[in-house]
Amino acid sequence: MAFKPVIIFWSVLLNLVVANGVVAQHNRLVLREPNSVTDLTPYLRYWNINGDESLEEALTQGNFVAFERGSSLEKSQWISFTIENQLEDNVQGKINFTFTDWVDFYILNESNLLIRQAKSGDLFNVNDRPVKSGLMVFHNIEIPAKSVRKVYVKLKSTTDISYQFKKFTLKSIKLYAGDAYYLNFDRKKIFQALFYGALFIMFFYNFFLFTTLRSASYLYYVIFLFFLILFFSSNSGYLTDYLLMNSPRVDLYIRFLSPAFVTFTYLAFARSFLQTNKRNRKLSKATLVMMILQVLLVLIMFIGFWKLGRTLVIISAATSFLLIFILAIKNIRRGFTPARYFMAANAFFLVGGIVFALERLSGALASDMSQYAVQIGILLEVALLSIGLAERINVIKNVLAQQTLENERLETRRAEERRKIIQQKNKQLEKSYQELDTFIYKTAHDIKGPLARLLGLSNLALMEVKEKKARAYFNMFYNDSQYLNRILSRLSSVHDVSVARVEPVQIDVNSLIEQLVKENKLRLEAFSVKMRCQDSLYVYSDYNLLKFALSDLLDNAIKFIDTTKEKHTIEINALQDEEVLEINIVDNGIGIREDDIPSLFEMFTRSAAIHGNVGLGLYMVKMAVSRVGGRVMYVANQSNFAYFKIIIPIHYSSE
């Protein structure tokens, strides 16, 4: 049922086109009005030629016959007509020729004496034409008062476009006498400037909205406006007048191809705007077929069938506008409110399309009213589509806002559920950690007693046993027991650090560092120790945890000495940086391999096993520092020194 209006519409249109043929049988035009537009078709006589027959041959041998609807035309012909001026004044005028590659124009008096001649055509650059107009070819003519002028014109077509539109050329030849040319063309430029100005404003306005919103509908609409401007500027001659003065053939191709692109992009925009895939799949498929048809029609014209392609483009364009009009009505009925703007806009577009189709297919409505109707319809259509597009964007924004709000609510619920699950898991992990820590502590504590007895027995055996092999075994046993004892001591320390209650007190940092150096005086004899500490440096933190961390780092600096170096240095510096205390301990010992840096503060690392250590020292340093709200880090350096930095807050807070 959706296609019935389309069939009725084109039946009426084709009947109007067929009924429009008018043929005059006389060969002389009599001018009685000074400023008039006269159709010269009824006064034309033509003579088909196959070669390059001259004016003299046309005058003496030309077999001229009246031009009628069914006349057969070759690629070249001479045409002639006579104009009689019965007015009291001379008449200046212009005669137009459309879609003609080469035009040789001759004016003779009643005695067949040549008065004036000129050459022009669609393939001439605009500046080389007698009348500088990109719209079509014009030739000047002057008819003295009470005189007769004979006009002979040789028309030659070398392109398919020109040849296929030969009959249209002869049916559209007109005489613009007196001020008629100015009134019909030059005076309209003010209105045309307003028309194109409005189109460009809408183009840039919607382009700005597209760059802001990144909406596909705005993109299609901007492309549609571009091709619409291109089509009208070419069809009105302005594209050739201002941009393609030296490329008239390109302008000719644009005139024929741009309507297909206008229709294609309009359909793409309509499909996106009206959401045809969701709301009406049958008509959506029909619009898709029309889009594919536009591509095929462009190809048809490219291979040489320009007239057929142009006719089908005009018909398919009007059909497409009607389909979109029906789609808009259906969408309104289904509650899609932005479609009402689209329906109103498409109604103007449809009326303009009908007017344009009638004008281009038959020439019946080639008047001021037709031109203004099309352009006013286009302006109203563009304005309404812009309003409709803005409302559609608002509708989409509201829908997206609701969806976003719903998603946020859902995400909040999910986040709350995840938070509860995480809290539960954390409690379970904390409980498991405490149980494991207690188990390790109790196990280490229980093993220490038997281990101490084994160490004592081993030491006693070494004092009494003299046999070398037995002493070797007891030495191995004693050393392994000592290593196991160190592991147990470290595990106990891990427990002590992890469960120790943080008791912040005022700490003199300089005194603490000096005390550590003094306690390790004998071990530091081989080192050059440099202390650079800020004066009167105090921190409110846990004394035992801070001392444990510094003592362990100093112990590592002493333990991992590089025996290949002559000088061994340890540098300790401390300073206050705003609200934090920064302590740096640097030594030039064996350093740290780059591969070991990522796992430096983990338990039981590979590097610790290589050096025969338990592998808990730096792990406990990190734990102790974190207990007082600080952090410890390794500072990479080109010298590969062991460079550790401790940062803790000046004022410890349990929050």
PAMARLO-330436 format. One record per atom (N, C-alpha, C): residue in one letter; x, y, z. Coordinates in steps of 0.1 Angstrom, whole numbers, plus 5000, padded with zeros to 4 digits. Layout:
aXYZ...
This chain:
m500849885000m500050005000m500950135000a502150115005a502950235006a503450284993f503350204982f503850244969f502750294960k501450284964k500350334956k500450474953p500750564963p500850704961p501950734951v503050654951v504150674941v503650654927i502850544925i502450514911i501450624906i500550664915i499550774911i500350904908f501250934916f502051064914f502751064900w503350954896w504150954884w503250934872s502050884874s501050874863s500651014859v500351094869v499951234867v501151314861l502351294866l503451364861l503751344846l503751214842l504051174828l502951224819n501651224823n500651284815n500851434812l501251504823l501551644821l502751664811v503751584812v504851594803v504451564788v503651464786v503251424772v502351534766a501451594775a500551694770a501151824767n502451844769n503151974768n503652004755g503651914745g504251944732g503552044724v504152144719v503552244711v504452274699v503952274687v504752294675v504152414667a504952504662a504452614654a504952594640q504252634630q504552594616q505152714609h505152834614h505652954607h507152974611n507853064603n509253074605n509653214608r508753304612r509153434615r508553484628l509453534637l508953594649l508853744648v507653794652v507353934651v507453994665l508354084667l508454154680l507554264682r506654254692r505754364694r505854424709e506654354717e506954394731e508454414732p508854524739p510254564740p511054474749n510454434760n511154354771n510354224773s510654124764s509854004765s510853884763v510353764768v511053644766v510153554757t510753524746t510053444735t510653314733d509853214733d510253074729d510453064714l511653044709l511953034695l511652904688t511352804696t511152664691t510052664679p508952734681p507952724670p508452784657y509452874657y509952944646y511252874639l511652764645l512952704640l512652624628r513752624619r513852534608r515252474609y515452344606y516752284608y517152204595w518452184594w518952104583w520152024589n519951884589n520951794594n522151794584i523351794590i524551784581i525451674587n526251624578n527151524582n528651574583g528851684577g530251734576g530351864582d531151954576d531352084581d530852194571e529552174567e529052264557e529052414561s529352504552s529552644555s528252714555l528352844559l527152924559l526652944544e527552954535e527152974521e526352854516e526852734520e526152614516e524852604523a524752654535a523452654542a522452744535l522952854529l522052954523l521652904509t522552834502t522252794488t521752654487q522152564496q521852424494q521052364506g520852444516g520252384528g518852344526n518552224530n517252164530n516552174543f516152304547f515652324560f514152284561v513852224572v512452184575v512052224589a510752234591a510352284604a510652174615f511052224627f511352134638f510052094645e509851964646e508651904652e509151814663r508051764670r508351674682r509151544678g508751484667g509451364663g510551374653s511151494652s512251524642s513451444646s514151394636s515351314638s516551414637l517451414647l518551504647l519851434647e520751484639e522151434638e523051504648k524351474648k525251534658k525451684654s525251714641s525451854636s524351894627q523952024628q522852074620q522952224620w522352274609w522152424608w520652444612i520452554620i519052594623i518952744618s517752784615s517552924611s516152964616f516053094618f514853164621f514953304618t513853374617t513753514613t513053594623i513653714627i513053794637i512753934630e511453974632e511054104626e510754204638n511354314638n511154414648n510154524643q508954514648q507954614644q507854734653l508754734663l508854854673l509554974667e509355084673e509955214668e511355224673d511855134682d513255144687d513955014684n515355034683n516154914682n515954824694v516154694692v515954594702v517354524704q517854534716q519054454720q518554324727g519154214724g518654094730g519753984731k519453874737k520353764738k519553634736i520253544729i519653414725i520453304732n519753204739n520453104746n520452974739f521552894742f521652754737f522152664748t521452564751t521852474762t522452344757f523352284764f523952154761f524452144747t525152244742t525752244729t527252264730d527952174724d529452184725d529952304717w529552314705w530052424696w528852494689v528952624690v527852704684v528452814675d528152804662d528652914653d527352994650f527453124654f526253214653f526453324643y525453334634y525553424623y524253504622i524353644620i523253734618i523353794604l522253784597l522153834583l520953934582n521054024572n519854104569n518954034559e517954104555e516954044546e517554004532s518654074529s519354034516s520453934518n520453864529n521353754532n522853804533l522953934536l524353984538l524753964553l525953914555l526353884569l526654014576i526054034588i526154154596i527154124608r526954004614r527753964626r527853814628q528953774633q529153634636q529953614649a529753504655a530453474668a530453324670k531453274678k531553134681k531553124697s530853014701s530852984715s530452834717g530052794729g529652654731g530052614746d529452504750d529652454764d531152424766l531952394756l533352354758l534252474757f533652594755f534452724756f534552764771n535752814774n535952874788n534952994789v534553024801v533553124803v534053264798n535353294800n535853424796n535953434781d535953324774d536053324759d534653334753r533553334760r532253334754r531753474752p530953494742p530453634739p529753694751v528953614758v528353654771v528953574782k529553634791k530353554802k529353504812s528753394809s527853324818s528153174819g528153124831g528352984833g527052904833l525952974833l524652904833l524352834820m524552904808m524452844795m525052934785v525052894772v525652974762v524653084757f525053204757f524253314752f524953384740h524153434730h524753514719h523953644719n524653754716n524053884715n523453904701i522353974701i521654014688i521054154689e521254224678e520554364678e519654364665i518454414667i517454414656i517054564655p517454634644p517054774643p515554784642a515054904645a513654934644a513154914630k511954854629k511254824616k512154744606s512954654612s513854574603s513654434606v514354354597v514254204598v515654154599r515854054608r517153984609r516953834608k517853784599k517853634598k518953584606v518753474613v519753404622v519953264617y521253234614y521653104611y522653054622v522452934627v523252884637v523652744634k524952714634k525452574633k525752514646l525052414650l525152344662l525952214660k526952194668k527852074666k528052004680s527751874680s527851794693s529051704691t530051704700t531151614700t531151524713t530251554722t530151474734t528751404735d528751294742d527451224743d526351304750i526751384760i525751474766i525051564757s525851634749s525351734739s524451664729y524851544724y524151484713y522751424719q522851364731q521651304736q520551414740f521051534742f520051634746f519851734735k520051694723k519851784711k518451834710k517451744711k516051794710k515751894722f516251864734f516051954745f516652094742t517852084735t518452214731t517552294722l517052234712l516152304702l514852354709k514352274718k513152314725k513252424735s514552454739s514752544750s515452674745i515552694732i516152824726i515152934728k515553044735k514653154737k515453284734l514553394731l515053524728l514753614741y515753664747y515553764758y515753904753a514653974750a514654104743a514654214754g515454324751g515454434760g516054404773d515254434784d515754414797d515354274803a514854184794a514454054799a515553974804y516753984798y517953904803y518253954817y518354084819y518654144832y517654094843l516354104839l515254074848l515253924852n515653844843n515553694845n516853644851f517953714849f519253654854f520053744864d520353864859d521253944867d520553994880r519254034879r518554094890r518353984901k518353864897k518053754907k519253714915k520453774912k521653744919k521553784934i520753884937i520653924951i519953814959f518853774953f518053664960f518953534960q519653514950q520553394949q521653404960a522153524963a523153544973a522553504987l521353554989l520653515002l520453365003f520053304992f519753164991f521053084995y522153114988y523353034990y523953075004g523753195008g524253235021g523553155032a522253145031a521453065041a521952915040l522152865029l522652725028l524052705034f524952805032f526252795038f526152805053i525352895058i525152905072i524752775078m523752715072m523252585077m524252475076f525052485065f526152385064f527152395075f527652515077f528752535087f528152515102y526952555104y526352535117y526252385120n525752315111n525552165113n526952095113f527852145106f529252085106f529852115120f529652225126f530052255139f529452165149l528152145148l527452045157l527951905155f528251865143f528851735141f530151715148t531051815146t532351805153t532251805168t531151865173t530951865188t530251735193l529251695185l528451575190l528951445184r529651445173r530051325166r528851235163s527751285159s526551205155s526651175141a526251045138a526250995124a525151075116s524051105122s522951185115s523451315111y524251385119y524851515115y525851505104l526551395104l527551375094l526851355080y525851265080y525051245067y524451375063y523951455073y523251575069y524251685063v525351685069v526451785064v526851745050i527051615048i527451565034i526251595024f525051575029f523851605020f523851755017l524051845026l524051985024l525252025014f526351955015f527451985006f527051954992f526551834989f526151804976f524951884971l524051924980l522952014976l523452154972i524452204979i525052334975i525752314962l526452204960l527252174948l526252164936f525152104938f524152084927f523552214923f523152294933f522452424929f523452524923s524652524929s525652624924s526052584909s526152454906s526452414893s525252444883n524052404888n522852414880n522552564877s522952654886s522752794883s523852864876g524952794874g526052854867g527152914875y526852934888y527853004897y529152924899l529052794899l530252714900l531252744889t530752754877t531552784865t532052924866d531153014870d531453164870d532653194879y532653124891y533653164901y534753064904l534552934901l535552834904l536052754892l535152724883l535552644871l535552714858m536052844858m535952924846m536652854834n537752784837n538552714827n538352564826s537252524833s536952374833s535452354831p534952404819p533452394817p532952244816r533852154811r533452014810r533151954824v534051994834v533851934847v532551984853d532252114851d530952164856d529752094849l529852054837l528851984830l528551844836y529651774840y529551644846y528951664860i529351764867i528751794881i527251814880r526851884870r525351914868r524551784867f525151684860f524451564857f524551464869l525751454875l526051354886l525551394900s525551524903s525351574916s523951534921p522851534913p521551494918p521551354924a522251264918a522351134923a522951124937f524051204938f524651214951f523751284962v523051384957v522051454967v521051354972t520551274962t519451174966t520051064975f521251024972f521950914979f522150964994t522751074995t523051125009t521851165017y520851215010y519551245016y518951115022l518951005014l518450875018l519250825030a520550835030a521350795041a521050875054f520851005052f520551085064f519151045069a518151025060a516850995064a516750865071r517550765066r517550635073r518150645087s519150725089s519750745102s518850825111f518250925106f517351015114f516150945118l515450875109l514250805112l514350665118q515650625119q515950485124q515050385117t515250375104t514350295096t514550145099n515750105102n516049965105n515249915117k514950005126k514249965138k512749975137r512350085129r510950125130r510150075118n510750055106n509950015095n510949945085r511049815087r512049735079r511749725064k510449715061k510049705047k510449835039l510049945044l510350075037l511850105039s512550055049s513950065050s514649995039k514149875035k514749805024k514549875011a513349945010a513050014998a513950134996t514250205007t515150315006t516650265003l516950155008l518250095005l518350064990v517350014985v517249984970v517450114962m516750214967m516950344960m518350404961m519050374972m520450424973m521350344964i521050214963i521850134953i521550174939l520350214936l519950254923l520650384919q520850474929q521650604926q523050564921v523650474928v525050434924v525050374910l524050294907l523950224893l523650334883l522850434886l522550544876l523850624874v524650644884v525850724881v526750644872l526850514873l527550424864l527050424850i525650424849i525050434836i525450554829m525450674836m525750794830m527250794826f528050744834f529550734831f529850654818i529050554816i529350474804i528650534791g527950654793g527550724781g526050744780f525250684788f523750704787f523350814796w523750934792w523451054801w522051094802k521351094791k519951134791k519051034799l519250904796l518550804803l518850804818g520150824821g520550824835g519950944843r519951064836r519451184842r517951174844t517251124834t515751104836t515451014848l516150904848l515950804859l516350864873v517350944873v517751004886v516651094891i516051184882i515051274885i513851194891i513451094883i512251014887i512550944901s513750884902s514050804914s514150904926a514651024923a514751124934a513451164940a512451194931a511151234935a510451114942t510750994937t510150874943t510750854957s512050874959s512750864972s512150964982f511951094977f511351194986f509951144991l509151094982l507851044985l507950924995l508850834993l509050725003l509450775017i510350875017i510750925030i509550995037f508751065029f507551135034f506651035040i506450925034i505550815039i506250755052l507550735052l508250685064l508050785076a508150915073a508051005084a506651005090i505650995081i504250985086i504050855095k504550745091k504450625099k505250635112n506350705112n507150715124n506350805134i505750915129i504951005138i503750925144r503150835136r502050755142r502550655153r503850625152r504350535162r505050605174g504850735174g505250815186g506650875185f507350875173f508650935172f508451075168t508451165178t508051305176t508951385167p510351365167p511151445158p510751425143a510051315140a509751295126a508751395120r508051465129r507051565124r507851675117y508951715122y509751815114y510251755101f510651635102f511151565089f509951555079m508751525084m507651515074m507351655068a507351765076a507051895071a508151935061a509451905065a510551945056a510551865043n510151735044n510151655032n508951695023a507951745029a506851795021a507251915012f508052005018f508652115010f509552064999f510451965004f511351904994f510651834983l509551764986l508751694976l508151784966v507551894971v506951994962v508052054953g509252094959g510352144951g510752044941g510851914945g511251804936g510351794924i509051804927i508051784916i508151904906v508352024912v508452144903v509752124895f510852084901f512152064894f511951964883a511351844887a511151734877a510351784865l509251854867l508451904856l509251994847e509952084854e510752184846e511852114838r512552014844r513651954837r513151854826l512051784829l511651684820l510851734808s510151854810s509351904799s509552054796g510152124806g510252274803g508952344805a507852274810a506552334811a506552444822l507252434832l507252524843l508552604845a509252624834a510452704835a510152854836s509952894848s509553034851s510153074864d509953214867d510453264880d509753184891m508453164890m507753094901m508352954904s508752884893s509352754895s510652754902q511452854898q512852864904q512652904919y511853004922y511653044935y511052934944a510052864938a509452754946a510452654950v511352614941v512352514944v513252564955q513752684954q514752734963q514152764977i512952824977i512252854989i511952724996g511452624988g511252484994g512452425000i513552444993i514852384998i515252455011l515152595012l515452665024l514652625036l513352615033l512452565044l512752425048e513052345039e513352205041e514652195050v515652275046v516952265053v516752315068a515952425069a515752485083a514952385091l513952325086l513152235094l513952105097l514752055088l515551945091l516551965102s517152095102s518052125112s517352125126i516152185126i515352185139i515052045143g514551965133g514251825136g515451745141l516551775135l517851705139l518251745153a518051865156a518351915170a517451845180e516151835177e515251775186e515551625187r515951565176r516251415177r517451395186i518451485185i519651475193i519251495208n518251585210n517851605224n517151475229v516351415220v515651295224v516651185228i517751175219i518751075221i519551105234k519751235236k520451275249k519651235261n518351255260n517451225272n517451065274v517450995263v517450845264v518750805270l519850865265l521150825270l521350865284a520750985288a520851025302a520150925311q518950885307q518250785314q518950655315q519550615304q520350485304q521550505313t522250615312t523350645321t523050635335l521850705339l521450705353l521150565357e520450485349e520150345352e521450265354n522350285344n523650215345n524450255358e524350385362e525050425374e524450355386r523050355386r522450285397r522750135398l522750075386l523149935386l524649915390e525450005385e526949995389e527150025403t526350115409t526450135424t526050015432r524949945427r524549825434r525649715433r526149705421r527249605419r528449645427a528849775427a530049815435a529849785450e528549805455e528349775469e528449625471e527849545462e527949405464e529449355463r530249415454r531649375453r532349425466r531949545471r532649585483r532449495495k531149445496k530849355507k531649225505i531649175493i532449055490i533849065493i534449185489i535849215492i536149225507q535249295514q535349305528q535349165535q534449075530q534348945536q535648865533k536048875520k537348805516k538548865524n538548995526n539649055534n539648995548k538448995554k538348935568k538848795568q538448715558q538948575557q540448565556l540948655547l542448655545l543148705557e542548805564e543248855576e543248745587k542148675588k542048565597k543048455594s543148425581s544048315577s545548365579y545748485576y547148545578y547548535593q546548575601q546848575616q547048435620e546248335615e546448195619e547748145615l548148185602l549448135597l550648195604d550448325607d551548395615d551648335629t550548315635t550648245649t551248105648f550848035637f551447895636f552947905634i553347995625i554848005623i555548045636y554948145643y555648195655y555748085665k554648005667k554647905677k555547785673t555547755660t556447655655t557847695657a558247815654a559647865656a559947855670h559047905679h559347905693h559547765699d558647665694d558747535699d560047465694i560547505682i561747435677i562947495683k562947615688k564147685693k564747605705g563947545714g564447475725g565247355721p564647255714p565447145709p566647185701l566447295693l567547335684l568747385693a568447455703a569447505712a570247395719r569547285722r570147175728r571047105718l570547095705l571347035695l572647115692l572547245693l573747335691l574747305702g574147295715g575047275726g575747145725l575047035721l575646905720l576646905709s576346975698s577346985687s578547055691n578447155698n579647235703n580447145713l579747075722l580446985731l581146875724a580546815713a581146705706a582446755699l582346885694l583546935687l584646955697m584346975710m585446995719m586046865723e585346755723e585846625728e586246535717v585646535705v585946445694v587146495687k588146395685k589446425679k589546375664e588746275661e588846215648e588346315637k589146335627k588846435617k587546425609k587246295605k586046275597k584846305606a584846255619a583746285627a583546435630r584646505632r584646655634r584046725622a584346675610a583746735598a582246725598y581746605602y580346585602y579646675612f580346685624f579746765635f579846915631n580846955623n580847095618n579747125609m579447035600m578347045591m577047055598f576946965608f575646965616f575547095624y576647145629y576647265637y576247385628n576847395616n576547515607n575147515602d574647395599d573247385594d572247425606s572647385618s571847415629s571847565632q572947625630q573047775631q572247845621y572247795608y571447855597y569947845601l569547725606l568147705609l567747795621n568747815630n568447905641n568248045636r569048095626r568848225621r567448235614i567048135607i565748135600i564648145611l564748075622l563748075632l563748215639s564948275641s564948405646s564348505637r564548495624r563948585615r562448575614l561948445614l560548425614l559848485627s560548475638s560048535650s560048685649s561048735643s561048885641s559948935632v559648855621v558548885613v557248895621h557048795629h555848795637h555848915647d557048945653d557049055662d556749185655v557349205643v557149335636v555649345632s555049235627s553649245622s552649265633v552949215645v551949225656v552249335666a553449395664a553949495674a552949615674r552649655686r551849775687r552649905685v552149985676v552950115673v552750205684e553850245690e553850345701e554750465698p554150565692p554950675687p555450765699v556750795698v557450885707v558250985700q558751085707q559651185701q561051125699i561551115687i562851045684i563851155679d565051155685d566151235679d566851145669v566551185656v567051105645v568651095645n569251205648n570751205648n571251115659s570651115670s571151025681s570950885678l569750855671l569450715668l570550665658i570850745648i571850695638i573250685644e573650775653e574950765659e574950645668q573850605675q573850495683q574050365675l573350355663l573550235654l574950225650v575550335646v576950325642v577850285653k577550335665k578350295677k578250145680e577050095679e576749955682e577549865672n577749905660n578449825649n579849875647k580449935657k581749995656k582849895651l582849785657l583849685653l583649635638r582449615634r582149565621r582349675611l582349805615l582549915605l583949965604e584949895610e586249935610e586849935595a586349845587a586849845573a586149945564f585250025570f584450115561f584750255565s584550345555s584550485557s583150535558v582650565570v581250595572v581050755572k580150795563k579950945562k578450965567m578251055577m576951085581m576651235578r575651255571r575251395568r573751415572c573551455584c572251465590c571851615593q570651645590q570151785593q570151805608d570551925613d570551955627d569151955633s569151915646s567851925653s566751855645l566951735642l565951655634l565251555643y563951585644y563151505653y561951445645v561451335649v560351265643v559451205654y558151215652y557251145662y556751015655s557450905660s557150775654s557450665664d557450545659d557750425668d559250405668y559850415679y561350405680y561850265676n561250155681n561750025678n561649985664l560550025657l560349985643l561250065634l561450195637l562450275629l563850225631k564150195644k565550145646k565750005639f564749925640f564849785633f565149805618a564349895611a564549915597a565949965594l566350075601l567750125599l568850025602s568649955613s569649855617s569749745606d568649705600d568749595590d569349645578l569149765573l569749825561l571249835564l571649885576l573049905579l573749765579d573049665585d573549525585d573849475571n572949505562n573149455548n574349525542a574449655544a575649735539a576949675543i576949635556i578249575561i578449435556k577349355555k577449215551k577849195537f577249285528f577549265513f578649355508i579749345515i580949425511i581549365498d582149455490d582849405478d584349405481t584849275483t586249255487t587149295476t586749315463t587649345452t587949495452k587249575460k587549725460k588449755472e589249855470e590249905480e589449985491k588550065487k587850145497k586450105498h585950095510h584550065513h583850175520t582850225514t582150345520t580650315523i580250375534i578750375537i578350515540e577350565533e576950705535e575550705541i575350775552i573950785558i573650935559n572550975553n572051115554n570551115557a570251215565a568851235569a568451385568l567251405564l566751545563l565251545563q564651665566q563251675566q562851745553d561851685546d561351745534d559851765536e559551895539e558151935543e557651845555e556651765553e556051685564e556551545565v557651515558v558251375559v559651375562l560151265568l561551245571l562151155560e563251195555e563851115544e565251065549i565550935549i566750875553i567350795542n568550825538n569250755527n570450675532i570550545528i571650465532i572250415519v573550445516v574150415504v575550345507d575750235500d577050165502d577650125488n578950115487n579550075474n579949925474g579049845480g579349695481g579049635467i578649505468i578449425456i577249475447g576449565453g575349615445g574249515443i573249555435i572049475432i571849455417r571649335413r571549305399r570149365395e570149405382e568849465377e567749365377d568049245374d566949145374d566349115388d567049155399d566549125412d565749245418i565849355411i565149475417i563649455418p562949405408p561449395410p561049315422s561849215426s561449125438s562249155450l562849275451l563849305461l563249295475f561949335477f561349345490f560349235493e560549125485e559749005488e560448905496m559748795501m560348695510m561048585501f562148535507f562848415501f563148435486t563748535483t564148565469t565248475464r565448465451r566548385446r567848445449s567948575449s569248645452s569748615466a568748605476a569048585490a569648445491a569048345484a569548205484a570948195478i571248275468i572548275462i573648325471h573348425480h574248475489h574248405503g573448295504g573348225516g572648295527n571648375524n570848445534n569448385535v568748425546v567448375548v566448435538g566648565535g565748635525g564548695531l564648745543l563548805550l563948955554g565148995553g565649125558g564849235552l564949255539l564349375532l562749365533y562249235533y560849225535y560449275549m561249255559m560849305573m561149455573v562049505566v562349655566v561049715560k560549665549k559349725543k558149715552m558049605559m556949585569m557049685580a558249695586a558449795597a558149935593v558649975581v558450115577v556950135574s556250045568s554850055565s554050065577r554450005588r553750005601r553750145606v554650225603v554750365608v554250465597g553550415587g553050495577g553950545566g555150475565g556050525555g556250425544r557350435536r557650345525r559150345523v559650235518v561050215515v561250185501m562350225494m562450205480m563950195477y564150125466y565550125460y565650225450v566750305450v567050415440v568050365430a567650345418a568550305408a569650415405n570850365402n571950465400n572950405390q573650485383q574650435373q575850365380s576150395392s577350335399s576950195405n575750155404n575250025409n575550015424f575450125431f575550125446f574250075452a574350015464a573049975471a572550105477y571550165471y570950295475y569550275479f569350285493f567950265498f567450395504k566150425502k565650555508k564350515516i564350565528i563250545537i562550685539i561250685537i560450805539i559250775548i559250845559i558150835569i557650965573p556350975577p555851105581p556451155594i556651285595i557251355607i556351325619h555051335617h554051305628h553251185624y553451075631y552750955629y551350965633s550450915624s548950915627s548450775624s547650725633s547050585631s545950585621e545450705617e544250715608e544750695594
